[in-house]
Amino acid sequence: MNTSKYFIQALLVVVFSTLSFIVFKEFLPKKIFPESTVNSKNVVVDSLLLEAIAEDGALKEKDTLSNKIIDYKVVNGIKFPDETFDEYQGNQYLVAFFEKLYQLETKKQGNVRIAYFGDSMTDGDLIVKDFRTYLQERFGGQGVGFVNITSESASSRSSLTHEFSGNWKTQSYLKVKNPSRAFGVNGHVFFANDTSNVAWVKFKATKTKFATELHRPTLFYGSSSNKSGKVFCNASDTIGKKLVPNNILNTLTLSDGNFKSLKVNFSKADSIPFYGVNFDDGKGIHVDNFSNRGNSGLPLGTFDKSTMKAFHAKLDYDLIVLQYGANVLNYGTKNYTWYEKRMTKVVKHLKECFPGVSILIVSTADKSSKYDLEMKTDSAVIPLNKAQKQYAIKSESSFVNLYTLMGGDGSMVKWVEAVPAKANKDYTHFNHRGAKEVANIIYSQISQGYETYKNLRKKRKPAVPVKIEAVIIKNDSIHEE
């Protein structure tokens, strides 16, 4: 066999391929998407995002705030320094939240609750778990908060072991426009409609700090004409607890004590809408994680106001955190005016659903894509970041610029290539190590804002009492004293 002949042929093929690539390289697209190592089940898109792109995607960018000074109004004698667009944090809009923290810290009175809405970035309690821990270390509180009946990320959650039977019927605000019953604060509603098999859910505490027990488990469920439903807790419960679904939202305390594990069986509970189980000790601070893979944030605008006000009456939220962006970056656009417009309306709707609540917007993180075979910050990141900051300002919300605080341009590459790594090879999602650092970034900004608030609180002038002069009426004439 003439091996030299085949070697020369192979060499010519390599040389020809190389020359062809050099010649045609300028005609290839500069952006080449990297292969993702993330399971495709993470790549989900809510229908409202697709509709918004179709309807408003061509909106022209206008009404920029980048050259304006944000001038704050005094609230309860407190006024944070005015800010430029570039430095915007919006702590002025957290004054009510900061005051609740102050009362909790100084007088040990009341409790504080946060609803943390996010997408796959907070899947499995990532980021939120550590954010919750940082807050509870300082302000007290025990428990993981509100947990869904079922969850797509249950197997990856480390702050709680969560199992459930396979016969639950689930409706999500990402996939269903007109649910048979209103969605809960978690964006879901669950039904145990299998009458031949018992539906069940099981929770088990882990070694997570401040969550080593299941504190005061309380079941949340909606209204129904079914008055026969019962729940049985653990094997020792032979009598069961009756469900009374009379109101738009009902609660059932499964136990006043704490458990290491809890299994709940649902009997004759068909047609009753269930939402989840809450675990907290009623003291300090609690953070509920409401993450949904593929969520753009737009579905929150579909919340039923009456149902949300009922949840608010039970849980009493002081702060809502919105962390979105990863699912909005994938459409080849650099104009996010349509998203800014829609999310401004979403925040307004949330304030109507949860009266008195403060809002904190966490921007998109850095994300990398391939340009000329090199991983660089995706060209859509900065335009989306700007749109998120603009809707935060327009909706009078606080803002954490995660993109900047994690390092800005090219930072995701550094996080992925760090030793040990802090982000996954998809150059989009953080791992547990990176999630903890992100949680600290968010907590640190809130903590710094709170310290500034306390200083401003010390310096504020007491309210001047209004002098009311007595008015005496005598013989149809008016005399002032």
C-alpha positions in Angstrom: 0.0 0.0 0.0 1.4 3.4 -1.0 0.9 5.3 2.3 2.7 8.4 1.1 0.1 8.8 -1.6 -2.7 8.9 0.9 -0.8 11.1 3.2 -0.3 13.7 0.4 -4.0 13.5 -0.5 -5.0 14.1 3.1 -2.6 17.0 3.4 -4.0 18.6 0.3 -7.6 18.3 1.7 -6.5 20.0 4.9 -4.7 22.8 3.1 -7.7 23.3 0.7 -10.1 23.4 3.7 -8.0 25.9 5.5 -7.7 28.2 2.5 -11.5 27.9 1.8 -12.3 28.9 5.4 -10.0 32.0 5.2 -11.6 33.1 1.9 -15.2 32.6 3.0 -14.7 33.7 6.6 -15.8 37.3 5.8 -19.1 35.9 4.6 -19.9 33.9 7.7 -22.0 35.4 10.5 -19.9 37.1 13.1 -22.1 35.7 15.9 -22.1 31.9 16.2 -24.1 30.5 19.1 -22.2 28.2 21.4 -23.3 24.7 22.1 -25.3 24.6 25.3 -24.7 22.0 28.0 -27.8 22.9 29.8 -30.8 20.5 29.6 -33.2 21.7 27.0 -36.0 21.7 29.6 -34.5 25.0 30.8 -35.1 26.6 27.4 -38.8 27.5 27.7 -40.5 30.7 26.5 -43.8 32.1 27.9 -46.4 32.8 25.4 -46.8 36.4 26.5 -43.2 37.1 25.5 -43.8 35.9 22.0 -47.0 38.0 21.7 -45.2 41.1 22.9 -42.4 40.6 20.4 -45.0 40.2 17.6 -47.1 43.2 18.6 -44.6 45.7 20.0 -41.2 44.4 18.7 -40.9 47.1 16.1 -41.5 50.0 18.6 -38.9 52.7 18.1 -36.6 53.5 21.0 -37.5 56.8 22.5 -38.0 58.7 25.7 -34.6 57.8 27.1 -33.8 58.8 30.6 -30.0 58.5 30.2 -29.4 62.2 30.3 -31.7 63.0 33.1 -31.2 63.5 36.9 -33.6 61.4 39.1 -34.9 63.9 41.6 -36.5 62.3 44.6 -39.4 63.5 46.7 -39.3 63.4 50.5 -41.1 60.4 52.0 -41.7 60.4 55.7 -39.0 63.0 56.2 -36.4 60.9 54.2 -34.8 62.0 50.9 -31.9 60.0 49.4 -29.5 62.0 47.3 -30.5 62.6 43.6 -28.9 60.2 41.1 -27.9 60.2 37.5 -29.1 57.4 35.2 -25.7 55.6 35.2 -25.5 55.4 39.0 -29.2 54.7 39.6 -30.2 52.5 42.5 -33.5 54.0 43.6 -33.2 53.4 47.3 -35.7 56.2 47.8 -38.4 53.7 46.7 -37.4 51.3 49.5 -38.1 53.7 52.3 -41.2 51.8 53.6 -39.2 48.5 53.4 -36.2 50.0 55.2 -38.5 51.3 58.0 -39.9 47.7 58.5 -36.3 46.5 58.7 -35.5 49.2 61.2 -38.5 48.3 63.5 -37.5 44.6 63.2 -33.9 45.3 64.1 -34.3 47.9 66.9 -37.5 46.9 68.5 -37.7 43.2 67.5 -41.3 43.9 66.4 -43.2 42.5 63.5 -41.8 40.5 60.6 -40.7 41.2 57.1 -41.6 39.2 54.0 -40.1 39.2 50.5 -41.5 37.6 47.3 -38.6 36.8 44.9 -39.8 36.3 41.3 -37.4 34.9 38.8 -36.6 32.6 35.9 -34.2 29.7 35.6 -31.5 31.8 37.2 -33.3 31.2 40.5 -34.3 27.6 39.7 -33.9 25.2 42.6 -33.7 28.1 45.0 -30.4 29.2 43.5 -29.5 32.8 44.6 -32.6 33.1 46.7 -31.4 30.4 49.2 -28.3 32.4 50.0 -30.1 35.7 49.8 -32.6 34.4 52.4 -29.7 33.2 54.6 -27.9 36.5 54.6 -31.1 38.3 55.7 -32.0 35.8 58.4 -28.5 35.9 59.8 -29.0 39.6 60.5 -32.7 40.0 61.1 -33.7 36.6 62.4 -36.3 34.2 61.0 -36.5 30.5 60.4 -38.0 28.6 57.4 -37.8 28.4 53.6 -41.1 30.2 53.1 -43.8 29.3 50.5 -43.3 26.1 48.5 -45.4 24.9 45.6 -47.4 21.7 45.6 -45.3 20.4 42.8 -42.2 21.9 41.1 -40.2 21.2 38.0 -37.0 22.0 39.9 -37.8 20.0 43.0 -35.0 17.5 42.4 -32.3 20.2 42.2 -33.5 22.2 45.3 -31.0 21.9 48.2 -32.8 24.0 50.8 -35.6 21.5 51.0 -36.3 17.9 49.8 -39.5 18.0 47.9 -41.4 15.0 46.5 -45.0 14.6 45.2 -47.2 12.0 43.5 -47.5 12.0 39.7 -51.2 12.5 39.6 -51.4 16.2 40.3 -52.9 18.4 37.5 -50.9 21.6 37.2 -51.7 24.9 35.4 -49.1 27.6 35.0 -49.4 31.2 33.9 -46.6 30.5 31.4 -48.7 28.1 29.5 -52.4 28.8 30.3 -54.2 32.0 29.6 -57.5 31.2 31.1 -57.0 28.8 34.1 -60.0 26.9 35.5 -59.2 28.7 38.8 -57.1 31.8 39.5 -53.4 31.3 39.7 -51.7 31.6 43.1 -49.0 34.1 44.0 -46.6 31.4 42.7 -48.2 31.6 39.2 -49.6 28.1 39.5 -52.7 26.3 40.6 -52.9 22.5 41.4 -55.7 20.0 41.4 -55.9 16.5 43.0 -58.5 15.3 40.5 -57.5 11.6 40.5 -60.2 10.1 42.7 -58.9 6.5 42.3 -55.4 7.3 43.6 -54.4 9.4 46.6 -52.5 12.6 45.7 -49.7 13.4 48.1 -46.8 15.8 48.7 -43.8 15.3 50.9 -41.3 17.7 52.3 -38.1 17.1 54.3 -35.8 19.6 55.9 -32.1 19.7 55.1 -29.1 21.0 56.8 -29.5 24.4 55.3 -28.9 27.1 57.9 -32.2 28.5 59.4 -34.1 25.7 57.6 -33.2 22.5 59.5 -36.9 22.1 60.5 -40.2 22.6 58.7 -41.8 25.5 60.8 -45.5 25.8 61.3 -46.6 24.1 58.0 -49.7 25.9 56.6 -51.6 24.8 53.5 -53.0 27.4 51.1 -56.0 26.5 48.9 -58.9 28.2 47.1 -62.7 28.1 47.0 -64.8 25.1 45.9 -68.3 23.6 46.3 -66.6 20.4 47.5 -67.0 20.2 51.2 -65.8 16.6 51.7 -62.1 17.1 51.2 -59.6 16.2 53.9 -55.9 16.1 54.4 -53.9 13.5 56.4 -50.5 14.5 57.8 -47.9 11.7 58.2 -48.8 8.1 59.0 -49.9 9.0 62.6 -52.9 11.1 61.4 -55.8 8.7 61.2 -58.6 11.3 61.6 -57.5 13.9 59.1 -58.1 17.7 58.9 -61.2 18.9 57.1 -60.8 21.4 54.2 -63.2 24.3 54.3 -62.9 26.0 50.9 -65.4 28.8 51.5 -63.3 31.8 50.6 -61.3 33.0 47.6 -58.2 31.9 49.6 -58.1 29.6 52.6 -55.4 28.4 55.0 -55.1 25.3 57.1 -52.5 25.0 59.8 -51.2 21.5 59.5 -49.4 21.7 62.8 -48.4 24.4 65.3 -45.1 22.6 65.8 -42.0 21.9 63.7 -41.1 18.8 61.7 -38.1 17.2 60.2 -40.3 15.7 57.5 -43.9 16.0 56.5 -46.1 14.0 54.2 -49.6 15.2 53.3 -52.2 12.9 51.7 -55.3 14.5 50.0 -58.6 12.7 50.2 -61.7 13.5 48.3 -60.1 16.8 47.4 -61.1 16.9 43.7 -62.1 20.3 42.2 -60.4 22.2 45.1 -57.6 24.5 43.9 -54.4 24.1 45.9 -51.4 26.5 45.8 -48.7 25.4 48.2 -47.5 25.0 51.8 -45.8 27.8 53.8 -43.0 27.2 56.3 -42.0 30.0 58.7 -41.7 30.7 62.4 -43.6 34.0 62.2 -40.6 36.0 63.3 -37.8 37.9 61.6 -37.6 37.9 57.8 -38.8 35.4 55.2 -38.2 35.1 51.5 -40.4 33.1 49.1 -38.9 31.9 45.9 -41.3 32.0 42.9 -39.1 30.9 40.0 -40.3 29.7 36.6 -38.1 28.5 33.8 -38.6 30.5 30.7 -40.4 33.4 32.5 -39.8 36.8 31.0 -41.7 38.5 33.8 -44.7 39.5 31.6 -47.0 36.7 33.0 -47.1 38.5 36.3 -49.3 41.1 34.6 -52.0 38.4 34.4 -52.4 38.0 38.2 -56.0 38.3 39.4 -56.1 41.3 41.7 -58.7 39.9 44.2 -56.7 36.7 44.6 -53.4 38.5 45.0 -54.9 40.8 47.6 -56.1 37.7 49.5 -52.6 36.3 49.5 -51.3 39.7 50.6 -53.7 39.8 53.5 -52.3 36.4 54.6 -48.6 36.8 53.9 -48.2 40.6 54.0 -45.4 41.3 51.6 -43.0 44.2 52.1 -40.8 43.8 49.1 -41.1 42.2 45.6 -37.9 41.3 43.8 -38.1 40.8 40.0 -35.0 39.1 38.4 -35.6 38.5 34.7 -33.7 38.8 31.4 -32.1 35.5 30.5 -35.2 34.6 28.4 -35.5 38.0 26.7 -32.0 38.0 25.2 -32.4 35.4 22.5 -34.3 37.2 19.7 -31.5 39.1 17.8 -32.8 42.5 18.7 -31.1 45.4 20.4 -34.2 47.5 20.9 -36.1 46.6 24.0 -38.6 49.5 24.1 -41.4 46.9 23.8 -40.2 45.1 26.9 -39.7 48.3 28.8 -43.2 49.4 28.0 -44.8 46.0 29.0 -42.8 45.6 32.2 -43.7 49.1 33.4 -47.3 48.0 33.2 -46.5 44.8 35.0 -45.0 46.7 37.9 -48.0 49.0 38.1 -50.2 45.9 38.2 -48.2 44.3 41.0 -48.5 47.5 43.1 -52.3 47.3 42.7 -52.2 43.6 43.6 -50.0 44.1 46.7 -50.8 47.6 48.0 -47.9 49.3 49.8 -45.3 46.9 48.6 -41.8 48.1 47.4 -40.3 46.8 44.2 -36.7 45.9 43.4 -35.6 45.1 39.8 -32.5 43.0 39.4 -31.0 43.4 35.9 -29.9 40.8 33.5 -26.6 39.2 34.3 -23.8 39.2 31.7 -24.2 36.5 29.0 -21.7 35.4 26.5 -22.0 34.3 22.8 -19.5 33.4 20.2 -18.3 36.2 17.9 -15.6 35.2 15.4 -15.1 32.0 17.4 -14.4 34.0 20.6 -16.8 34.2 23.6 -17.8 37.8 24.3 -20.6 39.6 26.0 -23.8 39.2 23.9 -24.6 42.4 22.0 -28.2 42.4 23.5 -27.1 42.5 27.1 -26.4 46.3 27.4 -29.6 47.4 25.5 -31.7 45.1 27.7 -30.0 46.3 30.8 -30.7 49.9 29.8 -34.4 49.1 29.2 -34.7 47.4 32.6 -33.2 50.4 34.3 -35.6 52.7 32.4 -38.7 50.8 33.5 -37.4 50.6 37.0 -37.2 54.4 37.1 -40.5 54.9 35.3 -42.3 52.5 37.7 -40.5 54.0 40.8 -38.7 50.9 41.7 -35.3 50.2 43.1 -32.6 48.7 40.8 -29.6 46.4 41.1 -27.4 46.5 38.1 -26.2 42.9 38.3 -24.4 43.1 34.9 -22.2 45.9 36.2 -21.7 44.6 39.7 -20.6 41.2 38.5 -17.8 42.8 36.4 -19.5 44.2 33.3 -18.2 43.5 29.8 -16.7 40.0 29.5 -17.5 39.1 33.1 -19.4 35.9 32.3 -16.4 34.4 30.6 -14.3 35.1 33.7 -16.9 33.5 35.9 -17.0 30.4 33.7 -13.3 30.1 33.5 -12.6 30.9 37.2 -11.0 28.2 39.3 -13.2 26.9 40.7 -15.8 27.9 38.2 -18.7 30.2 39.2 -20.9 29.7 36.2 -21.9 26.9 33.8 -20.5 26.3 30.3 -23.7 27.7 28.7 -22.2 31.1 29.6 -25.6 32.1 31.0 -26.4 30.4 34.3 -24.6 30.5 37.6 -23.6 27.4 39.5 -24.1 27.1 43.3 -20.8 29.0 44.0 -21.7 31.8 41.6 -25.3 32.0 42.9 -24.0 32.6 46.4 -21.9 35.5 45.1 -24.8 37.0 43.2 -26.9 36.7 46.4 -24.3 38.6 48.2 -24.1 41.3 45.6 -27.9 41.9 45.9 -27.9 41.7 49.7 -24.9 44.1 49.9 -26.6 46.8 47.9 -29.8 46.5 50.0 -27.7 46.5 53.2 -25.8 49.6 52.1 -29.0 51.4 51.2 -30.4 50.4 54.6 -27.4 51.9 56.4 -27.8 55.1 54.5 -31.5 55.1 55.4 -30.7 54.8 59.2 -28.3 57.8 58.9 -30.9 59.9 57.1 -33.5 58.8 59.7 -31.4 60.2 62.5 -31.0 63.5 60.8 -34.6 64.0 59.7 -36.5 66.9 61.2 -39.6 66.0 63.4 -42.9 66.9 61.8 -44.1 70.4 62.8 -47.5 70.1 64.4 -50.2 72.1 62.6 -51.8 74.8 64.8 -55.5 74.6 64.7 -57.3 77.7 65.9 -60.6 77.3 67.6 -63.6 78.6 65.8 -66.5 79.8 67.9 -69.9 80.6 66.4 -71.9 83.3 68.2 -75.1 84.8 67.1 -74.5 83.9 63.4 -71.0 85.5 63.4 -67.7 83.7 63.4 -64.9 84.5 65.9 -61.4 83.0 65.9 -59.5 82.4 69.2 
